[in-house]
Amino acid sequence: MKNNKIWTLGTLAVALTSATLPSSAQHLTKHVDTFIGTGGHGHTYPGATLPFSLVQLSPDNGKSGWDWVSGYHISSDSIAGFSHMHLSGTGIGDWLDIAIMPLKQPVLSEKTDVKQKFSRDNESAKPGYYQVTLGNGIKAELTSTERVGFHQYHFPADTETPTIRVDLKHEYNWDKATNCYLHQVNDTTLVGLRQSKGWANKQHVYFAITTSQPIAKVHMVTPTGHHNDKEATGAWVIGNLEFKKTDKIQLKVALSTTDSNKALLALNEILDWNFARVETEAEKKWEKELAKIQIETSDERLKTIFYSALYHTAIAPTLYSDADGEYKNYKGERKTMANGGQRYTFFSLWDTFRALKPLFTITQPEKYTDILNSMLAFYDENGLLPVWDLSTFETNTMTGYHAVPVLADAVLKEWPGLDAERAYQAMRKSAFQEIREVPAYIEYGYVPQDVNGGSVTKTLEYAFDDYCIAMVAQKLGKKEDYALFLKRAKNYINHFDPNSGFMRAKYKNGKFVEPFDPFYSEHEFDKSQYIEGNAWQHSFYVPHDIRGLDKLFPEKDGLDKMLDTLFAAPSYMTGENQSPDASGFIGQYAHGNEPSHHIAYMYTYIGKPWKTQEKIRFIVDSMYHERPDGYAGNEDAGQMSAWAVWSMMGLYPVAPVGGEYVFGSPVLDKANISMPNGKTFTIIARNNSTKNIYVKAITLNGKPYNKMYIRHEDMLKGGELVFEMSDKPNKELGQKRESWPTSMEN
């Protein structure tokens, strides 16, 4: 059964125009600080990239460690190379492929440290551009297109032998080269391959390099020694490209996952050597991306935070295919997308199903069909939907089967170009897989702790995913499946302890694990009961049935009181191996990790929206800053930023399926949102200030609006949502049950 909603080419053209044309007076890129997240544990990178592109050209400090998983951290003062692939905001390091380093003379030993010191005073970046002057006097400038990194190096006058080092050994954290080659085609062109293993245990990148000046000599270095041949192969290869004395060398480095010939073809994305033109085009593309949501506020700090967040929502997933849609997966199979679109990878689904992917149904009308179908292509090639897809390889990192809510949300919103029946069958397969403790979950109605660790988190997340499948089954008329998965969506009940109010781990025999300490955190997944946190953060993960959770408490207002206690509890954890991912504490609420992201909005589901408003405003003010350590934890491929984008506008997808957005406390005076059908939905906060954090009244298109949420389908109609703000809570607003957001208990 195919989705029956069709966007005509004309409608889509209008949508794309509305969504991408910038206001000439705005210059929104000036509000983006690409260094936000490069400090603390944000794990972002500052280099040159385009929205969702294959190339992420950025500096690497030449260090391993948790804070260098993106290659770069603001605390470092050295650069070891500029590589072309980076992971934004993740917790594990990989990629950093095809590293380039400018030198004043060749270095013929892989053991020689080529890192160069640099000063922050000589470094700057903006969307699509990065520059730094190294301690040896070489100035590096970087920009890019979707598949080509463009380098421009300025050499000081005392450079006798300008050298460009192509380093295929460049490996940090989990990454290790396994098979490489480098071949000089002519005096300005090289091609090559880097195969490696790491987080993705099998991956490859083909590349083509062309230079603005003839190469005078190439010195190849491999594990077997030095080679002056035009070609070298080995577990790793380093090429030193020597040039005659000059003050400037430019390089174009094109990537392909298919073969070297496709990399050579990709070089056509830049036909000249006009660096300034390519840089300008990159900035224009980012300007169009940012213009999809145009905001008004007198606070310049908020503009920087918002647009830097919106920038980070358009980094991942990343392109994996060539311009013609062809790619080679990790198995070595050459493929093209069934619908003729582009293949994407880098799906951090445990993080991004919560807020980023629902945001894409507004901001990415031109790319989201391919992103969704990339998950189905992964299913076709691997037998299951992705959990954490990197370079088409299943890393199986984190819990749940969270491609399900992403696809379910799209089906329920009737996303064009997605085959609903095909998506449903793939979703259903995830729910009956024979790995990841799903058989035990089906047998017991929960994941027993004596089957494997992380049991509470796994059950709660599977229950939500099953709710998503139930909603799609209902839409497609699959009555038996609807009943089955609706029953499974209630499995969260099996972990609830009415005596403590927490979700607690159980054994196969149905008894709770003892002793119990809600502050206890164990980071090793196989030993943990809660993934990356403790009972405080995970006991509230029932986004589909918040009022059902409320009914489990034996006393009146039990959930309300439990939420109050969460935000007031002491901010510490116990245990010898605490998870570093639990961070950004307000009481025991931990904004630096995703399981907490919906919690402050839960008050609204039980008639206390003013408490949501108070908490949301405090979180925005305390957890987002215009500085390198501006994020409370890992940025996580756009999720931490997506939370800010939604919440700063005044709404959030608490149960991220089907398009219901719960109101919070808008910090922006105005947000004009270009919807995917070409219409504009405007959110206004009148009398907004740092003191006026409470919503006094709401109107939609000039008429009183009493619901505490708005649906995606209503935003698609366009219009104006107005929040009247006040310094005092309106405890009458949101009291009637018919105004509350949807809960399964309804």
ABEGO torsion letter per residue (X at the ends): XBBABBBBAAAAAAAAAAAABBBAAAGAAAABBAABGABEAAGBBABBBBBGBABBBBBBAGBBEAAAAAGBBAABABBAEBBABBBBGBABBBEGBGBBBBBABBBABAABBABBBBBAAABBBBBGBBBBBBAAGBBBBBBBBAABBBBBBBBBAABABBBBBBBAABBBEABBBABBBBBBABAABBBBBBBBBBABABBBBBBBBBBABBBABBBBBBAAEBBABABBBEABBBBBBBBBBBABBBBBBBBBAABAAAAAAAAAABABABAAAAAAAAAAAAAAAAAABBBBBABAAAAAAAAAAAAAAAAOBBBABBAAGBBBBAAGBBBBBAAGBBBBBGBBAAAAAAAAAAAAAAABAAAAAAAAAAAAAAAAAAGBBBABBBGGBBAGBEBEBAAAAAAAAAAAAGBBGBBAAAAAAAAAAAAABABGGAAAAAAAGBBBAAABBGAAAAAAAAAAAAAAAAAAAAAAGBAAAAAAAAAAAAAAAAABBAAAGBBBBBBAAGBBBOBBBAABBBABAAABABBGEBAAAAAABBAABAAAAAAABABBGAAAAAAAAAAABBBBBBEABBBAABBGBBEABBAABAAAAAAAAAAAAAGBAAAAAAAAAAAAAAABBBBAAABABBAGGGAAAAAAAAAAAGBBBABBBGGBBBBBBBABABBBBBBAAGBBBBBBBBGBBAABABBABBBBGGBBBABABBBAAAAAAEEBBBBBBBABBBAABGABAAABBBBAAX
